Amino acid sequence: MNQPPVKDGPPMNHEIRAPRVLLIDQNGEKQGVMPTSAALEAAEEAGMDLVQIVSTSEPPVAKILDYGKFRFQEQKKKAEARKRQKVVELKEIKLRPNIDTHDYEVKAKAMHRFFDEGDKVKVTLRFRGREMAHPELGMKLLNKVQADFDEIAKVEYAPRMEGRQMIMILAPK
């Protein structure tokens, strides 16, 4: 019932099943193809581990290195990659068909900031009451937004009516 813990990572030392390996020493120099037993002896002489780096090649590539240090370096690389990763968010800007020029400029300034941060922007144009009779005004406004941001953003979702609102999504170039 008790099973041994599952080991993750490359095979090392006596776990290497290949009869011959291409050995790379602790200095990164190729030592050539040799029997696995001879490569293990070389690793023991250096006081380090023999780790199979590339399993798919013929013969497999094994390297002499300090396995604990190797694992630590791998963890640091993964953490650094996660830290650098940027999650693209979808920000929303809500407009009305009869928006004033200054109000439009304030919204445009916010959209510029969102694009600089690398986020997508969803422009929602809401119609109320009798405004529904003139959807062409909304389309004209969204085309103006599209023209104003043509250099820094591309249209990902073209302007479309959905119920009482018109929606368009822009993504930074």
C-alpha positions in Angstrom: 0.0 0.0 0.0 2.9 2.4 0.8 4.3 3.6 -2.5 7.6 5.4 -2.8 7.3 9.2 -3.4 7.1 10.1 -7.1 10.4 11.8 -8.2 10.1 14.7 -10.5 13.0 16.0 -12.6 15.6 14.4 -14.8 17.1 11.0 -13.9 20.3 11.2 -12.0 23.2 8.9 -10.8 22.0 5.3 -10.7 18.6 6.1 -12.2 20.1 6.6 -15.6 19.2 3.5 -17.6 21.2 4.2 -20.9 24.2 2.0 -21.4 26.3 4.9 -22.9 26.0 8.6 -22.4 27.6 11.7 -23.9 29.4 13.3 -20.9 29.7 17.0 -20.2 32.0 17.7 -17.2 31.4 20.3 -14.4 33.3 22.9 -16.5 30.9 22.5 -19.4 33.4 20.7 -21.7 32.5 17.6 -23.7 34.2 14.5 -22.6 32.8 12.3 -25.3 30.6 9.2 -25.4 31.4 6.7 -22.6 29.8 3.9 -20.6 27.4 5.1 -17.9 29.5 3.4 -15.2 32.6 5.4 -16.2 30.6 8.6 -16.2 29.3 7.8 -12.7 32.9 7.2 -11.5 33.9 10.6 -12.9 31.0 12.3 -11.1 31.9 10.6 -7.8 35.6 11.7 -8.2 34.4 15.3 -8.7 32.0 14.9 -5.6 29.0 15.8 -7.7 26.0 14.2 -9.3 25.5 12.8 -12.8 22.3 14.2 -14.2 20.7 13.2 -17.6 20.0 16.6 -19.3 18.8 15.4 -22.7 17.0 12.1 -22.8 15.8 12.2 -26.4 19.2 12.3 -28.2 21.2 9.2 -29.0 23.2 8.7 -26.8 21.5 10.7 -24.0 23.5 13.7 -22.7 24.5 13.6 -19.1 26.2 16.4 -17.1 28.3 16.4 -13.9 26.8 19.1 -11.6 25.6 19.8 -8.1 21.9 18.7 -8.3 20.7 20.8 -5.3 22.2 23.9 -6.8 20.8 23.0 -10.3 17.2 22.6 -8.8 17.6 26.0 -6.9 18.6 27.8 -10.2 15.7 26.2 -12.0 13.3 27.4 -9.4 14.7 30.9 -9.5 14.3 31.0 -13.3 10.7 29.9 -13.1 9.9 32.5 -10.4 11.6 35.2 -12.4 9.5 34.3 -15.5 6.3 34.4 -13.5 7.2 37.8 -12.1 7.9 39.3 -15.6 4.6 37.9 -17.0 2.0 40.6 -17.8 -1.7 39.7 -17.4 -3.7 41.7 -20.0 -6.8 43.2 -18.5 -9.9 44.4 -20.2 -10.7 47.9 -19.1 -14.1 49.5 -19.9 -14.9 53.0 -21.0 -18.5 54.0 -21.0 -19.7 56.7 -23.4 -23.0 58.3 -24.4 -23.9 59.2 -28.0 -24.1 63.0 -27.3 -20.9 63.3 -25.2 -19.3 66.7 -24.9 -15.9 67.3 -26.5 -14.1 67.9 -23.1 -15.7 64.7 -21.6 -14.5 62.8 -24.7 -11.0 64.1 -24.2 -11.0 63.0 -20.6 -12.1 59.5 -21.6 -9.5 59.4 -24.5 -6.8 60.3 -22.0 -7.8 57.4 -19.8 -7.8 55.1 -22.8 -4.2 56.3 -23.7 -3.1 55.3 -20.2 -4.7 51.9 -20.5 -3.0 51.2 -23.8 0.4 52.3 -22.4 -0.1 49.8 -19.6 -0.7 47.1 -22.2 -4.4 46.6 -21.4 -7.3 46.1 -23.8 -10.2 48.6 -23.8 -13.9 47.8 -24.2 -15.7 50.9 -25.4 -19.4 50.7 -24.4 -21.8 53.2 -25.9 -25.2 53.2 -24.0 -28.4 54.5 -25.6 -31.3 55.7 -23.5 -34.9 56.4 -24.6 -35.2 58.2 -27.9 -31.4 57.9 -28.5 -32.3 54.4 -29.8 -33.8 56.0 -32.9 -30.4 57.2 -34.0 -27.8 54.4 -33.8 -25.9 56.1 -36.7 -24.8 58.8 -34.1 -23.3 56.0 -32.0 -21.5 54.4 -34.9 -20.1 57.8 -35.9 -18.7 58.3 -32.4 -17.1 54.8 -32.3 -15.6 55.4 -35.7 -14.1 58.6 -34.3 -12.6 56.6 -31.4 -11.2 54.1 -33.8 -9.7 56.8 -36.0 -8.2 58.6 -32.9 -6.5 55.5 -31.7 -5.5 54.0 -35.1 -1.7 54.5 -34.5 -1.6 52.8 -31.1 -4.5 50.3 -31.1 -6.2 47.8 -33.4 -9.9 46.9 -33.4 -10.3 43.4 -32.0 -14.1 43.4 -31.9 -15.8 45.7 -34.5 -18.6 48.0 -33.3 -21.8 46.0 -32.8 -25.3 46.7 -31.3 -26.1 44.5 -28.4 -29.5 45.4 -27.0 -29.5 49.1 -25.9 -25.7 49.4 -26.2 -23.0 49.4 -28.9 -19.7 47.7 -28.0 -16.2 47.8 -29.5 -13.0 46.3 -28.2 -9.6 47.8 -28.9 -6.2 46.1 -28.2 -2.8 47.8 -28.1 -0.6 47.2 -31.1 
